[in-house]
Amino acid sequence: MIDSFEALRVISQHRGEAIVVATMTANREWVPLSTRRDLDCLFTGAMGKASSFGLGLALALPEHKVIVLDGDGSLLMNLGTLVTIAHMAPANLAHFVFENGIYRTTKGQPVPNAGRTNFKGLAEAAGYRRSYEFSDLEKFRAALEGILSERGPVFICLKVPPTATPPPYPMIQLADTVATLAAGLKRLYEKR
């Protein structure tokens, strides 16, 4: 299994100027690793909706890579997003799911069908262009640059260990993170 914090560190090293939409545990661990806070949208209080928001950003900003950092529990709360993303087929979307089999943010209750759901297979069946699954950090590290350069939508399931203790919660309001992201995007467009 892959340590989620180390997987996020690898993603942060390869993100470039990608917009990152993180939810639940991922947004808690992403904060100290992010290299472009002005291009982050930390999706708090909206479990299951980061992938839908990421899809909207990817469609509205097709010239920017959009990375969604999702959890298995979050994805299960909005499973229809897989079909919608596949249907809209944004070439610039990379959807990461951290599969730990629990709702880590709420102290570790098991997600439905934990360990028996094939998230990679669900993304493939929904129609994602490419789908991957990793349980080894070095294999993930070696493949990530190539994966992020592929035409999307791309789905990447990362098998991470269940850890019931959530990391500290960033005290950030969604409205503030959206305002920061809007300012960051404005600066990017002014450079062009």
C-alpha positions in Angstrom: 0.0 0.0 0.0 1.0 3.6 -0.6 1.2 6.2 2.2 -1.3 8.9 1.2 0.9 11.8 2.2 3.8 10.4 0.2 1.6 9.9 -2.8 0.4 13.5 -2.5 4.0 14.6 -2.3 4.7 12.9 -5.6 1.6 14.6 -7.2 2.7 18.0 -5.9 6.1 17.5 -7.6 4.4 16.9 -10.9 1.5 19.3 -10.8 3.1 22.3 -12.6 0.4 24.9 -13.0 -2.5 22.4 -12.7 -5.6 23.4 -10.7 -6.0 21.0 -7.8 -9.4 20.3 -6.3 -9.0 18.3 -3.1 -11.6 17.0 -0.7 -11.8 15.4 2.7 -8.6 13.7 3.9 -6.7 14.7 0.7 -7.3 18.4 1.4 -6.0 18.0 4.9 -2.8 16.5 3.7 -2.4 18.6 0.6 -2.1 21.9 2.4 1.5 21.5 3.6 2.6 20.0 0.3 1.0 22.3 -2.2 3.5 24.3 -4.4 0.7 26.6 -5.8 -1.8 27.4 -3.1 -3.2 30.0 -5.5 -4.3 27.2 -7.8 -5.8 25.0 -5.1 -9.5 24.5 -4.3 -9.8 22.8 -1.0 -13.3 21.4 -1.1 -14.5 21.4 2.5 -18.0 20.5 3.7 -19.0 19.1 0.3 -18.1 15.4 0.5 -18.6 13.7 -2.8 -18.7 16.9 -4.9 -15.0 17.6 -5.7 -15.1 15.5 -8.8 -18.2 17.4 -10.1 -16.6 20.7 -9.3 -13.3 19.5 -11.0 -15.3 18.6 -14.1 -16.8 22.0 -14.2 -13.4 23.6 -14.0 -12.0 21.3 -16.6 -14.8 22.2 -19.0 -14.6 25.9 -18.3 -10.7 26.0 -18.5 -9.7 23.5 -21.2 -6.2 24.9 -21.5 -5.4 24.0 -17.8 -4.8 20.6 -16.3 -7.3 19.9 -13.5 -6.4 17.4 -10.8 -9.1 16.0 -8.5 -7.9 14.5 -5.2 -10.9 12.3 -4.1 -11.5 9.6 -1.5 -13.3 6.3 -2.0 -16.0 7.3 0.5 -16.4 10.7 -1.2 -16.7 9.0 -4.7 -19.3 6.5 -3.4 -21.4 9.5 -2.3 -21.5 10.7 -5.9 -20.8 7.7 -8.0 -22.8 9.0 -11.0 -20.0 11.6 -11.5 -17.9 8.8 -13.2 -20.5 8.5 -16.0 -20.9 12.3 -16.3 -17.1 12.9 -16.5 -16.8 10.1 -19.1 -19.6 11.5 -21.1 -18.2 15.1 -21.1 -14.7 13.7 -21.7 -12.5 16.6 -20.6 -9.1 16.0 -22.0 -7.5 18.0 -19.2 -8.9 16.1 -16.1 -7.0 13.7 -13.9 -9.1 12.1 -11.2 -7.2 10.5 -8.3 -9.1 8.4 -5.7 -7.4 7.4 -2.5 -8.9 4.1 -1.6 -8.5 3.3 2.1 -11.8 1.5 2.8 -12.9 3.9 5.5 -14.3 7.4 6.1 -11.1 8.7 7.6 -12.3 12.2 8.3 -15.1 10.9 10.5 -12.8 8.5 12.6 -12.7 5.4 10.4 -16.1 3.9 9.8 -15.9 1.4 6.9 -17.2 2.5 3.5 -19.8 0.2 1.9 -18.3 -2.9 0.3 -14.8 -1.9 1.5 -12.1 -3.9 -0.3 -14.5 -5.5 -2.8 -15.3 -2.5 -5.0 -13.0 -2.2 -8.1 -12.9 1.6 -8.5 -10.5 1.3 -11.5 -13.1 -1.1 -13.1 -15.9 1.3 -12.3 -14.1 4.2 -14.1 -13.4 1.9 -17.1 -17.0 0.8 -17.3 -18.2 4.4 -17.1 -16.0 5.3 -20.1 -12.9 7.1 -18.8 -10.3 7.2 -21.5 -7.6 5.6 -19.2 -7.7 4.0 -15.8 -4.9 3.0 -13.4 -4.4 1.4 -10.0 -1.3 1.6 -7.8 -0.4 0.0 -4.5 3.4 0.6 -4.8 4.8 4.2 -4.4 7.8 3.7 -6.7 5.7 2.3 -9.5 3.3 5.3 -9.1 6.2 7.7 -9.0 7.7 6.2 -12.2 4.3 6.4 -14.0 2.9 9.7 -12.9 4.6 12.1 -15.3 3.4 10.0 -18.3 -0.1 9.7 -16.9 -0.5 13.4 -16.3 0.6 14.0 -20.0 -2.2 11.7 -21.3 -5.4 12.9 -22.8 -8.1 12.6 -20.2 -10.2 11.9 -18.5 -7.8 9.7 -16.6 -8.6 7.9 -13.4 -6.0 6.9 -10.9 -6.9 4.7 -7.9 -4.2 4.7 -5.1 -4.5 1.9 -2.6 -3.6 3.5 0.8 -3.8 2.0 4.3 -6.8 2.7 6.5 -5.7 5.1 9.2 -8.6 6.2 11.5 -6.8 9.2 12.8 -7.4 12.2 10.5 -4.7 14.8 10.0 -5.3 18.3 11.4 -8.1 20.1 9.6 -7.1 23.2 7.6 -9.1 26.1 8.9 -10.1 27.3 5.4 -13.6 28.3 4.3 -14.7 27.1 0.8 -15.6 30.7 -0.1 -12.0 31.8 0.7 -10.4 29.0 -1.3 -12.6 29.7 -4.3 -11.6 33.4 -4.0 -7.9 32.5 -3.8 -8.3 30.2 -6.9 -10.1 32.9 -8.9 -7.2 35.3 -8.1 -4.6 32.7 -9.1 -6.4 32.0 -12.4 -6.6 35.7 -13.1 -2.8 36.0 -12.6 -2.2 33.1 -15.0 -4.4 34.7 -17.7 -2.7 38.1 -17.2 0.7 36.4 -18.0 -0.5 35.3 -21.4 
